[in-house]
């Protein structure tokens, strides 16, 4: 991973083979980033995308093994206890330009992943939600 402090945030470029969620989570921990916003694009393989089934309270997941264009990566960074949480969604396209999208669980950089991490000045946290069964963003002070 290569990074550059831009004053208002960090430019990030992942290297081939790096796993997006793990690499960015480690960076957030290392830099002690309170919370923030993540935007990116590039090319990935072994992408795991999912959609949440509220009735079953679980994700339906699908793995996309060949290289796909990472059309859009959007997410936020918050904390659950002592651990940073990346809540990231992605849209990917295959070689026929067919797109798929959903919650991003994992993806490996296949060519490049270029992202902008914009830190927030206040720490954002997550708390369990009884209705959904998910750890949702908490906006309580």
C-alpha positions in Angstrom: 0.0 0.0 0.0 1.2 3.5 -0.9 -0.3 6.5 0.8 0.0 10.3 0.7 -1.4 12.8 3.2 -3.2 15.4 1.2 -4.1 17.7 4.1 -7.8 17.0 3.8 -7.4 13.2 3.7 -5.2 10.4 2.4 -4.7 9.1 -1.2 -4.3 5.4 -1.1 -3.0 3.0 -3.8 -3.2 -0.7 -3.1 -0.7 -3.1 -4.7 -1.6 -6.3 -6.6 -2.6 -9.0 -4.2 -3.6 -6.7 -1.2 -7.0 -7.3 0.3 -8.9 -4.0 0.4 -10.8 -4.3 3.7 -7.8 -5.7 5.6 -5.3 -3.2 4.2 -7.5 -0.1 4.8 -8.5 -1.3 8.3 -4.8 -1.8 9.2 -4.1 1.8 7.9 -7.0 3.2 9.9 -5.7 1.5 13.0 -2.0 2.6 12.4 -3.0 6.2 11.7 -5.5 6.3 14.6 -8.2 7.7 12.3 -11.3 8.5 14.3 -13.7 7.8 11.5 -14.2 8.9 7.9 -15.4 8.4 4.4 -13.8 6.1 1.7 -14.2 6.4 -2.0 -12.4 4.4 -4.6 -12.1 2.6 -8.0 -9.7 0.1 -9.7 -9.7 -3.6 -10.6 -10.2 -6.5 -8.2 -10.5 -10.3 -8.1 -12.0 -12.6 -5.5 -14.6 -10.0 -4.7 -17.2 -11.1 -2.2 -20.4 -9.0 -2.4 -23.6 -9.5 -0.5 -27.1 -8.3 0.1 -28.8 -8.4 3.5 -32.0 -10.5 4.0 -33.8 -8.8 6.8 -36.2 -11.7 7.4 -33.4 -14.2 7.8 -31.0 -11.7 9.4 -28.1 -12.8 7.2 -26.3 -11.9 4.1 -26.6 -13.7 0.8 -23.1 -13.6 -0.6 -21.5 -14.2 -4.0 -17.9 -14.5 -4.9 -16.6 -13.0 -8.2 -13.2 -14.7 -8.9 -12.0 -13.3 -12.3 -10.7 -9.8 -12.6 -13.5 -7.2 -12.5 -13.4 -3.5 -12.9 -14.1 -1.8 -9.6 -16.5 0.9 -10.8 -17.2 2.4 -7.4 -16.3 1.7 -3.9 -18.1 3.8 -1.3 -18.1 3.5 2.5 -17.7 4.8 5.9 -15.3 4.1 8.7 -16.5 3.8 12.3 -15.7 1.8 15.4 -17.3 -1.0 17.3 -15.7 -1.2 20.7 -11.9 -1.2 20.1 -12.1 -2.2 16.4 -12.5 -0.1 13.3 -15.4 -1.1 11.0 -15.4 -0.4 7.3 -19.0 -0.4 6.0 -18.3 -0.5 2.3 -20.4 -1.1 -0.8 -19.1 -1.7 -4.3 -20.1 -1.9 -7.9 -18.0 -4.2 -10.2 -18.2 -5.0 -13.9 -17.1 -8.1 -15.8 -15.5 -8.2 -19.2 -18.9 -7.9 -20.8 -19.5 -4.7 -18.8 -22.2 -6.5 -16.8 -22.4 -4.9 -13.3 -23.0 -6.4 -9.9 -23.1 -4.5 -6.6 -23.6 -4.9 -2.9 -22.0 -4.9 0.5 -18.3 -5.5 0.0 -17.0 -8.2 2.3 -13.6 -8.8 0.6 -11.8 -8.1 -2.6 -8.2 -8.4 -3.7 -6.5 -5.7 -5.7 -5.9 -7.3 -9.2 -4.3 -4.3 -11.0 -4.7 -1.2 -8.9 -7.1 0.2 -6.3 -7.0 3.9 -5.9 -9.0 5.5 -3.0 -9.5 8.6 -1.0 -10.0 8.4 2.7 -11.4 11.6 4.2 -11.2 11.6 8.0 -13.8 13.0 10.2 -13.0 15.1 13.3 -15.2 13.1 15.6 -15.3 9.4 16.3 -18.3 7.5 14.9 -19.4 4.3 16.6 -21.7 1.4 15.9 -24.2 -0.2 18.2 -26.4 -3.4 17.9 -29.9 -2.7 16.4 -32.7 -5.0 17.6 -34.8 -4.5 14.5 -32.2 -5.4 11.9 -29.8 -7.5 13.9 -26.9 -5.4 12.5 -24.4 -3.0 14.2 -25.7 0.3 12.9 -24.1 3.7 12.9 -24.9 5.4 16.2 -25.3 9.2 16.1 -25.8 9.6 19.8 -23.3 11.8 21.6 
